[in-house]
Amino acid sequence: MEIGSKLKIERCWLAVAAILAHFSPLLLGGIEEELIHLLEDNNEIMKEGVLHILAKGGRTIREQLGVSSRSLDLILERICIEGSRRHAKYVVYALASITKDDGLMSMPVLYKRLVDMLEKKLYLPAVLQSLGCIAQTAMPVFETRESDVEGFIRKNILECNHANFPKVKELLLNKVYQYVKDRILDLTIGNE
């Protein structure tokens, strides 16, 4: 089997598993440990798919894991910090999904580490993605150091005068503007 076909099969399997996790996570019973092992694999497609599965059906999967759930938290935190932006997004939603309190108890530890990483300017794309997802899923956690995050963004992104930065800054501001404009449009449509 050629590599392209294998990748398509993996993606299809993961998409079906994510759908099952969303609608009937009990059907995935018995594969919890295998999911953890796939998270530790170097296959980025598998890792992303497993994160998506955990984000969709995490609470049921967590109940089946029992003792291994603490190691899952540590693996997810590492992936959140060191992974891609997409991984970071799925990790935050997975953490919120696998905890009974929507992540309000487990997120503060990750959030503190992320803000510290922000100040050290390490893994910035994944860290910024994670912080945005935390703001969406666990606002009380985000508000504890919101001023630090805002200060970093103002100082290091919006007020940056690096020679190559004006084009990037303009693109970033356009994305922010487009997001705000879309949100306002969504809100006005919802109120009609």
C-alpha positions in Angstrom: 0.0 0.0 0.0 1.4 3.4 -0.9 2.0 6.1 1.6 -0.8 8.4 0.3 -3.4 5.7 0.6 -2.3 4.8 4.1 -2.6 8.5 5.1 -6.1 8.7 3.7 -7.1 5.5 5.5 -5.7 6.9 8.8 -7.5 10.2 8.4 -10.8 8.4 7.6 -10.5 6.1 10.5 -9.7 9.0 12.8 -12.7 11.0 11.4 -15.0 8.1 12.0 -13.6 7.6 15.5 -14.1 11.4 16.3 -17.7 11.2 15.2 -18.2 8.1 17.4 -16.6 9.9 20.3 -18.9 12.8 19.8 -22.2 10.9 19.5 -21.5 7.7 21.3 -18.2 7.6 23.2 -19.1 4.3 24.8 -18.5 2.6 21.5 -14.8 3.4 21.8 -14.7 1.5 25.1 -11.5 -0.6 25.5 -9.2 1.5 23.4 -8.4 4.2 26.0 -4.9 2.9 26.7 -4.2 2.6 22.9 -5.2 6.3 22.5 -2.6 7.3 25.1 0.1 5.3 23.3 -0.9 7.0 20.0 -0.5 10.4 21.6 3.2 9.5 22.4 3.8 8.4 18.8 5.6 10.5 16.3 2.8 10.3 13.7 1.4 13.8 13.7 -1.8 12.7 11.9 -2.5 10.1 14.5 -1.7 12.5 17.3 -4.0 15.1 15.9 -6.8 12.6 15.4 -6.5 11.2 18.9 -6.6 14.8 20.3 -9.8 15.4 18.3 -11.3 12.2 19.7 -10.4 13.2 23.2 -11.9 16.7 22.6 -15.2 15.1 21.5 -15.6 12.2 23.9 -13.1 12.9 26.6 -15.3 12.7 29.7 -16.4 9.1 28.9 -12.9 8.1 28.0 -11.5 9.6 31.2 -13.9 7.5 33.3 -12.6 4.4 31.6 -8.9 5.3 32.1 -9.0 5.5 35.9 -5.4 5.6 37.2 -3.8 6.5 33.8 -5.7 9.8 33.6 -2.9 11.7 35.4 -0.3 10.5 32.8 -2.8 11.7 30.1 -2.9 15.2 31.7 0.9 15.4 31.6 1.1 14.1 28.0 -1.6 16.7 26.9 0.2 19.5 28.6 3.5 18.6 26.9 1.7 18.4 23.5 0.0 21.7 24.1 3.3 23.5 24.7 5.5 21.8 22.2 3.0 20.8 19.5 1.5 22.7 16.6 -1.2 25.3 16.8 -3.8 22.7 15.8 -2.5 20.3 18.5 -2.7 23.1 21.1 -6.3 23.9 20.2 -7.4 20.3 20.5 -5.5 19.8 23.7 -7.3 22.6 25.5 -10.6 21.3 24.3 -9.6 17.8 25.3 -8.6 18.9 28.8 -11.9 20.7 29.2 -13.7 17.6 27.9 -11.9 15.0 30.1 -12.5 16.8 33.4 -15.7 16.9 35.3 -15.4 20.7 35.9 -14.7 21.6 32.2 -11.0 22.1 33.0 -11.4 24.7 35.7 -9.2 22.7 38.1 -6.6 21.4 35.6 -6.3 24.5 33.4 -4.7 26.8 35.9 -1.5 24.8 36.0 -1.3 24.7 32.2 -2.3 28.3 32.0 0.6 29.4 34.3 3.1 27.4 32.3 1.8 28.9 29.0 2.0 32.5 30.3 5.6 31.7 31.6 6.4 30.4 28.1 4.9 33.5 26.6 7.3 35.7 28.6 10.2 33.5 27.6 9.0 33.8 23.9 9.2 30.0 23.4 6.8 28.1 21.2 4.8 31.3 20.5 2.4 30.0 17.9 1.2 27.1 20.0 1.2 29.1 23.2 -0.8 31.9 21.7 -3.3 29.4 20.2 -3.6 27.7 23.6 -4.2 30.9 25.4 -6.9 31.9 23.0 -8.6 28.5 23.5 -8.4 28.8 27.3 -10.0 32.2 27.0 -12.9 30.6 25.1 -13.3 27.5 27.4 -12.3 28.6 30.8 -12.7 32.4 31.1 -12.3 32.4 34.9 -8.9 30.8 34.5 -7.9 33.2 31.7 -8.9 36.3 33.7 -6.3 35.5 36.5 -3.4 36.6 34.3 -5.3 38.3 31.4 -3.3 41.5 31.9 0.0 39.7 31.4 -1.2 38.2 28.1 -2.6 41.5 26.9 0.6 43.3 27.9 2.7 40.8 25.9 0.5 41.1 22.8 0.5 44.9 23.0 4.3 45.2 23.6 5.6 42.3 21.4 3.1 42.1 18.6 1.0 45.3 18.2 3.8 47.8 19.0 6.7 46.0 17.4 8.8 48.0 15.0 10.9 45.3 13.5 11.8 45.9 9.8 9.8 42.9 8.5 7.0 43.3 10.9 4.7 46.0 9.3 3.3 43.6 6.7 2.8 40.9 9.4 1.3 43.4 11.7 -1.1 44.6 9.1 -2.1 41.0 8.3 -2.6 40.3 12.0 -4.7 43.4 12.5 -6.8 42.4 9.4 -7.4 39.0 10.9 -8.4 40.5 14.3 -10.7 43.0 12.5 -12.3 40.3 10.4 -12.9 38.1 13.5 -14.5 41.0 15.4 -16.5 42.0 12.3 -17.7 38.4 11.9 -18.6 38.2 15.6 -20.6 41.4 15.4 -22.4 40.1 12.3 -23.1 36.8 14.1 -24.5 38.7 17.1 -26.7 41.0 15.0 -28.1 38.1 13.0 -28.8 36.2 16.2 -30.8 39.1 17.6 -33.1 39.4 14.6 
